[in-house]
Amino acid sequence: MTSAMNRPPNSFDVLVVGAGPAGIAAACCAAESGARVGVLDNNPRAGGQIWRGQSQSLAAANPDARKWFEKFASSPIEFLPSTEVVDHLEKGHLIVQSIDAQPIGEVRELAYKKLILCTGARELFLPFPGWTLPNVMGAGGLQALVKSGLSISGKKVVVAGSGPLLLAVAAHLREHGADVRLIAEQAPWHRVARFGMSLVFEKAKLAQAFEIKRQLSGVPYKTSCWPIRATGNGEGGKLESVTLRGGNKTWQERCDYLACGFHLVPNTELAALLGCELRAGFVRVDAIQQTSVSGVFCAGEPTSIGGVDLSIVEGQLAGYAAAGQTASVAKLAPQKRRLDRFAALLREAFALREELRSSVDPETIVCRCEDVKFSRIRQHSSWRAAKLQTRCGMGPCQGRICGPATEFLFGWKVDSVRPPVFAASLQSLAVAAAMQTEEHLMSHEESR
Ligand SMILES: Cc1cc2nc3c(=O)[nH]c(=O)nc-3n(C[C@H](O)[C@H](O)[C@H](O)COP(=O)(O)OP(=O)(O)OC[C@H]3O[C@@H](n4cnc5c(N)ncnc54)[C@H](O)[C@@H]3O)c2cc1C
């Protein structure tokens, strides 16, 4: 415990949290100025959600990913894999834990002059009866398992929820041999069609859309359609079918997997812990991606959900701005404005319909870490009250899944974020507490 505390912290001019497309771009751009740059990510490899696994075989990576991985590898950047932020000390200091040394990770302090948060997003899951059954998975989650080697060949899959991610996932699963029975999109046809037409102005995205359409040829895509129940083989048994509602019809579709996600939720917990202001659920940033806390920047999906191109441009902006390269910042502004318009279209097209709120019944589990049912949660009037009375949101995911679900179901806001940002071992917590006490004593000593 003492060895971690007595060691001087690793210090960076610019420290980037998250090595997805936004974090990689931010780090590369900051490093161009000669700044000492560090990047940490809780995964063993860089790439984030979309480029996951592509750094291992650059030949197979898409050209954009390859370009950025090559730049990342050839830049003087210190990459700290399998490392996550647990807490912060005073301004300029983070407490991180290494998560590859099981069972207990090493805890240490990292110091920075400028911090760039590129913590990405996660899928939004909405509860409905049977959503906790084995083989009902997040759409991106199932895709990630297949990328990591799960065999999906010959399996019947229904992909349901909302957003373009469903199409990317369905195409990926089909490419790996899945029998994709149906893609159920909750948004109505007219909104999806308007969104599709807007792609005419985005050549790369249009080409990608045509490629996905080709890959999914013959797979039914139903709009205004959503899952209302998943049914398993006996009590808690493996998934056998999903009941869907579309138009005036309700029907069952047999499947081995239900890949289900209702678009994305930004990962804003660390930003909130550092005191950055949020607006409508996203981290508020200015034209150079600086948050309301001076010296703390944010890029990619915590600021807006707009796809990989927007994440990269925001990462570049934040990296240049953090390193003081103002001339390069100005050049990126028109591209950023164009991609911001695309993000607004995305938000509008895939807004969630009211009817999804009525898919839950009293017995539906809403907080799956603590097994808290809808009937218990609805007796309360706020997130805080439900948490205190039912333990909803107090399990290992720390409300990352049921928090956004209750926000949609009841309009509740998660009103505070407390450390640790991720579940930590008792030893990690003890080291973090000792570091904070030491920090406190030192500042007290200095002020005397
Ligand atoms: C599950 C999932 C699958 C997706 N699949 C596709 C797809 O197939 N096609 C597509 O076009 N788009 C996909 N997207 C959307 C895609 O993620 C974005 O377009 C793009 O990757 C966003 O890049 P980013 O850098 O902003 O975030 P991300 O790529 O999410 O990168 C953020 C990184 O930060 C890390 N991180 C977060 N918090 C911490 C912390 N406290 N400490 C350390 N590390 C941290 C995360 O583990 C992650 O590696 C997917 C999104 C999700 C959630």
The ligand as a MOL file (V3000), in Angstrom:
LIG
                    3D

  0  0  0     0  0            999 V3000
M  V30 BEGIN CTAB
M  V30 COUNTS 53 58 0 0 0
M  V30 BEGIN ATOM
M  V30 1 C -21.2410 -1.1750 -27.6210 0
M  V30 2 C -21.0560 -0.2240 -28.7910 0
M  V30 3 C -20.7760 -0.7100 -30.0730 0
M  V30 4 C -20.6230 0.1550 -31.1560 0
M  V30 5 N -20.3960 -0.3590 -32.4150 0
M  V30 6 C -20.3550 0.4790 -33.4740 0
M  V30 7 C -20.2250 -0.0200 -34.8110 0
M  V30 8 O -20.1440 -1.2110 -35.0430 0
M  V30 9 N -20.2030 0.8760 -35.8390 0
M  V30 10 C -20.2990 2.2270 -35.6140 0
M  V30 11 O -20.2980 3.0090 -36.5820 0
M  V30 12 N -20.4030 2.7220 -34.3640 0
M  V30 13 C -20.4630 1.8960 -33.3060 0
M  V30 14 N -20.6420 2.4070 -32.0490 0
M  V30 15 C -20.6360 3.8570 -31.8900 0
M  V30 16 C -19.1300 4.2280 -31.7150 0
M  V30 17 O -18.7940 3.8970 -30.3930 0
M  V30 18 C -18.7890 5.6650 -31.8930 0
M  V30 19 O -19.1760 6.1180 -33.1470 0
M  V30 20 C -17.2720 5.9250 -31.6650 0
M  V30 21 O -16.5380 4.7710 -31.3630 0
M  V30 22 C -17.1320 6.8160 -30.4960 0
M  V30 23 O -15.7620 7.0320 -30.2320 0
M  V30 24 P -15.3190 7.6450 -28.8180 0
M  V30 25 O -13.8500 7.7320 -28.8630 0
M  V30 26 O -16.1130 8.8830 -28.5610 0
M  V30 27 O -15.7890 6.5830 -27.7240 0
M  V30 28 P -15.4220 5.0410 -27.4980 0
M  V30 29 O -15.0680 4.3830 -28.7570 0
M  V30 30 O -16.5630 4.4880 -26.7030 0
M  V30 31 O -14.1190 5.0950 -26.5540 0
M  V30 32 C -14.1530 5.4220 -25.1800 0
M  V30 33 C -13.1060 4.6050 -24.4480 0
M  V30 34 O -12.9390 5.1270 -23.1240 0
M  V30 35 C -12.8370 4.0620 -22.2010 0
M  V30 36 N -13.2010 4.5810 -20.8670 0
M  V30 37 C -14.3790 5.1170 -20.4850 0
M  V30 38 N -14.3300 5.5440 -19.1960 0
M  V30 39 C -13.0760 5.2630 -18.7570 0
M  V30 40 C -12.4000 5.4660 -17.4970 0
M  V30 41 N -12.9820 6.0680 -16.4280 0
M  V30 42 N -11.1080 5.0220 -17.3820 0
M  V30 43 C -10.4860 4.4410 -18.4470 0
M  V30 44 N -11.0780 4.2500 -19.6580 0
M  V30 45 C -12.3560 4.6550 -19.8110 0
M  V30 46 C -13.7970 3.0280 -22.7820 0
M  V30 47 O -13.5410 1.7240 -22.3170 0
M  V30 48 C -13.5170 3.1590 -24.2910 0
M  V30 49 O -12.4610 2.3100 -24.7100 0
M  V30 50 C -20.7580 1.5510 -30.9450 0
M  V30 51 C -21.0250 2.0420 -29.6490 0
M  V30 52 C -21.1720 1.1770 -28.5840 0
M  V30 53 C -21.4680 1.7330 -27.1990 0
M  V30 END ATOM
M  V30 BEGIN BOND
M  V30 1 1 1 2
M  V30 2 1 2 3
M  V30 3 2 2 52
M  V30 4 2 3 4
M  V30 5 1 4 5
M  V30 6 1 4 50
M  V30 7 2 5 6
M  V30 8 1 6 7
M  V30 9 1 6 13
M  V30 10 2 7 8
M  V30 11 1 7 9
M  V30 12 1 9 10
M  V30 13 2 10 11
M  V30 14 1 10 12
M  V30 15 2 12 13
M  V30 16 1 13 14
M  V30 17 1 14 15
M  V30 18 1 14 50
M  V30 19 1 15 16
M  V30 20 1 16 17
M  V30 21 1 16 18
M  V30 22 1 18 19
M  V30 23 1 18 20
M  V30 24 1 20 21
M  V30 25 1 20 22
M  V30 26 1 22 23
M  V30 27 1 23 24
M  V30 28 2 24 25
M  V30 29 1 24 26
M  V30 30 1 24 27
M  V30 31 1 27 28
M  V30 32 2 28 29
M  V30 33 1 28 30
M  V30 34 1 28 31
M  V30 35 1 31 32
M  V30 36 1 32 33
M  V30 37 1 33 34
M  V30 38 1 33 48
M  V30 39 1 34 35
M  V30 40 1 35 36
M  V30 41 1 35 46
M  V30 42 1 36 37
M  V30 43 1 36 45
M  V30 44 2 37 38
M  V30 45 1 38 39
M  V30 46 1 39 40
M  V30 47 2 39 45
M  V30 48 1 40 41
M  V30 49 2 40 42
M  V30 50 1 42 43
M  V30 51 2 43 44
M  V30 52 1 44 45
M  V30 53 1 46 47
M  V30 54 1 46 48
M  V30 55 1 48 49
M  V30 56 2 50 51
M  V30 57 1 51 52
M  V30 58 1 52 53
M  V30 END BOND
M  V30 END CTAB
M  END
